[in-house]
């Protein structure tokens, strides 16, 4: 007899209990099901995300050990010539803002907006609720165990008078030219074109 794998592990919710971040999970399924990326590689990755969401009711909670969805924010300056990046303390590289979905987030886009606001200190960010880019990467995050982030990236625009303020979640925070980003975010910015 062949059975489907149990991705939930020892921390899984009881069978009739609501999954953690159920609202974000439902939104993730709806948002990703309605997205039509132009890039063939992104279309393939989209199907993997949808399969992961179907297999794991807790896929939007950081307690999902095999991996979990995260929400990232590609924050552009008002004139779209610069991108705001953080020097991430855990990975030691310049990356876009973002992080884990939290209880109380109503959607993936709301999680990305919350993370961007917390990490940049900029209020009145405008977010496009349609995904910009997907990525899966291995990481050892707050659980202290190797896992994967199924990262959904959104495009945000800062107000004209935006003055970022570094949070305690970052080593540094800086505007980078969109045309000359660090290597780790080049593929994300290529999605803008």
C-alpha positions as CSV (number, residue, x, y, z in Angstrom):
1,X,0.0,0.0,0.0
2,X,1.4,3.4,-1.0
3,X,0.6,6.4,1.3
4,X,1.3,10.0,0.9
5,X,4.3,11.3,3.0
6,X,3.6,13.0,6.3
7,X,5.3,16.3,6.0
8,X,3.9,17.5,9.3
9,X,6.3,15.7,11.6
10,X,6.1,15.4,15.4
11,X,4.8,19.0,15.9
12,X,1.8,18.5,13.6
13,X,-1.6,19.7,14.8
14,X,-4.2,17.1,15.8
15,X,-6.3,16.0,12.9
16,X,-9.4,18.2,13.6
17,X,-7.5,21.2,15.0
18,X,-7.1,24.3,12.7
19,X,-3.7,24.5,11.1
20,X,-1.4,27.3,12.2
21,X,-1.8,30.4,10.0
22,X,-4.9,28.9,8.3
23,X,-5.9,32.3,6.9
24,X,-2.5,32.8,5.3
25,X,-2.5,29.2,4.0
26,X,-5.9,29.8,2.3
27,X,-4.7,33.1,0.9
28,X,-1.5,31.5,-0.4
29,X,-3.5,28.8,-2.3
30,X,-5.8,31.4,-3.8
31,X,-3.1,33.9,-4.6
32,X,-0.7,31.4,-6.2
33,X,-3.5,29.6,-8.0
34,X,-4.5,32.8,-9.7
35,X,-0.9,33.9,-10.6
36,X,0.4,33.3,-14.2
37,X,4.1,34.0,-14.3
38,X,5.7,34.6,-17.7
39,X,8.9,32.8,-16.9
40,X,8.8,29.0,-17.5
41,X,11.0,28.3,-14.5
42,X,8.7,30.3,-12.3
43,X,5.7,28.3,-13.7
44,X,7.3,25.0,-12.7
45,X,8.2,26.4,-9.3
46,X,4.7,27.6,-8.8
47,X,3.4,24.1,-9.3
48,X,5.8,22.9,-6.6
49,X,4.6,25.6,-4.2
50,X,0.9,24.6,-4.8
51,X,1.8,20.9,-4.2
52,X,3.6,21.7,-1.0
53,X,0.6,23.8,0.2
54,X,-1.8,20.9,-0.7
55,X,0.4,18.4,1.3
56,X,1.0,20.5,4.3
57,X,-1.8,22.3,6.1
58,X,0.8,24.0,8.3
59,X,3.0,25.1,5.4
60,X,2.7,28.8,6.4
61,X,3.9,28.2,10.0
62,X,7.6,28.2,10.9
63,X,6.9,25.1,12.9
64,X,6.6,23.1,9.7
65,X,10.0,21.5,9.8
66,X,10.4,20.3,6.2
67,X,9.9,23.8,5.0
68,X,7.5,26.8,5.2
69,X,6.3,29.7,3.2
70,X,7.9,33.1,3.8
71,X,6.9,36.5,2.5
72,X,9.5,38.8,1.1
73,X,9.3,42.5,0.0
74,X,11.2,43.9,-2.9
75,X,11.0,47.6,-1.8
76,X,11.7,50.1,-4.6
77,X,12.3,53.8,-4.2
78,X,9.5,56.0,-5.3
79,X,11.3,56.7,-8.6
80,X,12.0,52.9,-9.0
81,X,15.8,53.4,-9.4
82,X,16.8,51.9,-6.1
83,X,16.0,48.8,-4.1
84,X,16.2,48.7,-0.3
85,X,18.2,45.7,1.0
86,X,19.2,44.4,4.4
87,X,22.5,42.8,5.4
88,X,20.9,39.8,7.0
89,X,22.6,38.7,10.2
90,X,21.9,34.9,9.8
91,X,22.9,34.6,6.2
92,X,25.6,37.3,6.0
93,X,24.5,38.6,2.6
94,X,22.5,41.5,1.2
95,X,18.9,40.3,0.6
96,X,15.4,41.8,0.2
97,X,13.3,42.4,3.3
98,X,10.8,39.8,4.6
99,X,10.4,36.8,6.8
100,X,8.0,34.4,8.4
101,X,4.3,34.6,8.3
102,X,2.8,35.3,11.8
103,X,-0.5,34.5,13.4
104,X,-2.7,37.5,12.7
105,X,-1.4,38.0,9.1
106,X,-4.4,37.9,6.9
107,X,-2.5,37.1,3.7
108,X,1.0,36.6,2.2
109,X,0.9,40.2,0.9
110,X,0.0,41.4,4.4
111,X,2.9,39.4,5.9
112,X,5.3,40.9,3.3
113,X,4.0,44.5,4.0
114,X,4.3,43.9,7.8
115,X,7.9,42.6,7.5
116,X,8.9,45.4,5.2
117,X,7.5,48.1,7.5
118,X,9.1,46.5,10.6
119,X,12.5,46.1,9.0
120,X,12.7,49.4,7.2
121,X,10.9,51.8,9.5
122,X,9.0,53.2,6.5
123,X,5.3,53.7,6.8
124,X,2.9,54.1,3.8
125,X,4.6,51.5,1.6
126,X,2.5,50.5,-1.4
127,X,2.3,46.8,-2.2
128,X,1.3,45.0,-5.4
129,X,-0.7,42.0,-4.0
130,X,0.3,39.9,-7.1
131,X,3.5,37.8,-6.5
132,X,6.7,39.1,-8.3
133,X,8.9,36.0,-7.9
134,X,9.2,32.6,-6.1
135,X,12.3,31.0,-4.7
136,X,13.1,27.9,-2.6
137,X,16.3,28.0,-0.6
138,X,17.8,25.9,2.2
139,X,18.3,27.6,5.6
140,X,18.7,27.0,9.3
141,X,16.2,29.5,10.7
142,X,14.8,30.1,14.1
143,X,14.0,26.4,14.7
144,X,17.7,25.7,14.8
145,X,17.1,22.9,12.2
146,X,17.9,22.7,8.5
147,X,14.8,23.5,6.6
148,X,13.6,25.3,3.4
149,X,12.0,28.6,2.8
150,X,9.4,28.6,0.1
151,X,9.7,32.4,-0.5
152,X,6.9,34.4,-2.1
153,X,8.2,37.8,-3.1
154,X,6.1,40.9,-3.6
155,X,6.9,44.3,-5.1
156,X,6.5,47.4,-2.9
157,X,7.1,51.1,-3.5
158,X,8.3,53.5,-0.9
159,X,6.9,57.1,-0.6
160,X,8.9,59.9,-2.1
161,X,10.2,61.1,1.3
162,X,11.1,57.6,2.6
163,X,13.9,57.5,5.2
164,X,14.7,53.9,6.2
165,X,15.7,53.1,9.7
166,X,17.6,49.9,10.5
167,X,15.9,47.5,12.9
168,X,17.5,45.1,15.3
169,X,16.8,42.4,12.7
170,X,19.5,43.7,10.4
171,X,23.2,44.4,10.4
172,X,22.8,47.2,7.9
173,X,20.1,48.6,5.6
174,X,20.8,50.5,2.4
175,X,19.4,51.6,-1.0
176,X,21.2,49.9,-3.9
177,X,20.9,50.8,-7.6
178,X,18.3,48.6,-9.3
179,X,20.8,48.3,-12.3
180,X,23.7,47.2,-10.0
181,X,22.4,45.0,-7.2
182,X,24.4,42.5,-5.2
183,X,24.5,39.0,-6.8
184,X,22.1,37.4,-4.4
185,X,19.1,39.6,-5.5
186,X,19.9,39.9,-9.2
187,X,17.4,37.2,-10.1
188,X,14.6,38.8,-8.1
189,X,15.2,42.2,-9.8
190,X,15.3,40.5,-13.2
191,X,11.6,39.7,-12.6
192,X,11.0,43.4,-12.8
193,X,12.0,43.4,-16.4
